[in-house]
Amino acid sequence: MARDNELYDVTIVGGGPTGLFAAFYSGMRQLKTKVIEAGRHLGGKVAQFYPEKYIYDIGGIPRISGQDLVWQMKEQADLHSPEMVYNQYVTSIEKQADGNFKLTADSGETHLSRTVILATGFGIYEPVRLPVENASKHEGGQLHYTLLNKEKLSRKTVMIVSKNRVGIDWALALEDQAEKVILVNESDTFQHMGSDDEVRLEKSSVDVKLFHEVRELIDQDGSLQQARLMNRESGDEELLAIDEVLVYQGIEFKAAPFKQWELAVEKSKITVDPGMAASVEGIFAAGDAVHYPRKSMLIASGYTEASTAVNSAALYLNPKASAQVYSTVEYKYKE
Ligand SMILES: Cc1cc2nc3c(=O)[nH]c(=O)nc-3n(C[C@H](O)[C@H](O)[C@H](O)COP(=O)(O)OP(=O)(O)OC[C@H]3O[C@@H](n4cnc5c(N)ncnc54)[C@H](O)[C@@H]3O)c2cc1C
């Protein structure tokens, strides 16, 4: 458990692929490391946008699902037990008179660190919440805004609420493992539907309810049991027995406040030098958050930039430190 005002060597803002690899690498360099993530989940855009899809362009891994990649990255980062802080959106970063940084989250909590690595991507993407009274109570329990933790939905009756193609993708991805999938759409079409999506949906066992909206989530002893739906054409209502709810109603974007943090910015991203140092001494950055000529927005680029940022932070903290870990051949970690 993090204690307020405990000083860390490296604080990484953002727990996406770049931040997680930075956390692993920072631990390997024996730096006292903390990760602060705005959301409930790690994995950044991979977890949020394509956990069920396969990724093919990571060296040495011919094919891996987004979800598995996030789990493996978390496992790798955990080898050095970094402090992981969730649900804290960092709003301010101040360099204090002693040279240490004070980071403040929207919750009011503060964090002290000798260096900072920004791995925030472009900012945060917040799912548009289901506008039903007690939805927030079940969020993270039986109500989800991402398909991360797909296994949790095995052999369950899953209600997906979406009028977007994402809802179709999720329904088809769950069809085989769930007991039953019900896809509820308040409209009569799905936005951004692919040419064969309608056919795939028709051939599937997914129960599609067009022109229906969720009016109420009904629980018993804290456990979600039923959803009350209303047919928007007829006004008729029905009760559905459900175990889990998945919602995709779009995403709201909030850009990272780089200028507020007094960092030099180009194309709305942090300007970095070849050592991934930002314009404020002691702040480094990596991944989708940064800009330099020919920058590519790839997970693999974020990994390289993360290790460079950590090596630069290590040298900043101790100019006599080695420039990098030259080989992990003799590296020992707990099994
Ligand atoms: C649909 C799609 C498919 C893609 N496919 C591929 C692919 O096949 N291969 C590939 O290499 N790349 C792919 N990419 C790109 C890849 O996902 C990104 O390059 C990668 O996610 C960047 O990682 P990151 O950690 O730098 O940023 P992000 O993944 O954006 O993670 C940033 C994290 O920082 C957190 N955060 C932001 N601001 C704050 C704050 N102020 N306080 C606390 N936390 C904060 C966010 O919540 C988020 O978790 C794809 C992207 C998309 C959208």
The ligand as an ORCA input file, in Angstrom:
! r2SCAN-3c Opt
* xyz 0 1
  C      -7.665     -0.073    -32.785
  C      -6.168     -0.032    -32.602
  C      -5.394     -1.089    -33.040
  C      -3.998     -1.061    -32.879
  N      -3.256     -2.116    -33.335
  C      -1.928     -2.140    -33.102
  C      -1.130     -3.260    -33.501
  O      -1.633     -4.228    -34.067
  N       0.205     -3.214    -33.228
  C       0.806     -2.163    -32.604
  O       2.022     -2.191    -32.368
  N       0.081     -1.093    -32.205
  C      -1.257     -1.050    -32.442
  N      -2.001      0.043    -32.054
  C      -1.294      1.162    -31.390
  C      -0.993      0.815    -29.917
  O      -2.187      0.423    -29.266
  C      -0.392      2.031    -29.250
  O       0.790      2.405    -29.922
  C      -0.076      1.704    -27.773
  O      -1.249      1.390    -27.064
  C       0.627      2.885    -27.106
  O       0.857      2.556    -25.769
  P       1.079      3.672    -24.659
  O       1.252      2.918    -23.387
  O       2.137      4.601    -25.101
  O      -0.279      4.528    -24.630
  P      -1.803      4.039    -24.289
  O      -2.028      2.656    -24.765
  O      -2.631      5.131    -24.804
  O      -1.816      4.023    -22.701
  C      -1.765      5.234    -21.972
  C      -2.281      4.970    -20.556
  O      -2.057      6.149    -19.771
  C      -3.202      6.412    -18.961
  N      -3.227      7.854    -18.702
  C      -3.326      8.854    -19.602
  N      -3.274     10.057    -18.990
  C      -3.132      9.796    -17.667
  C      -3.013     10.642    -16.507
  N      -2.992     11.988    -16.621
  N      -2.912     10.059    -15.296
  C      -2.880      8.704    -15.179
  N      -2.970      7.854    -16.254
  C      -3.096      8.407    -17.473
  C      -4.371      5.958    -19.843
  O      -5.516      5.667    -19.049
  C      -3.782      4.695    -20.512
  O      -4.007      3.533    -19.739
  C      -3.373      0.053    -32.237
  C      -4.167      1.109    -31.766
  C      -5.543      1.080    -31.943
  C      -6.365      2.222    -31.418
*
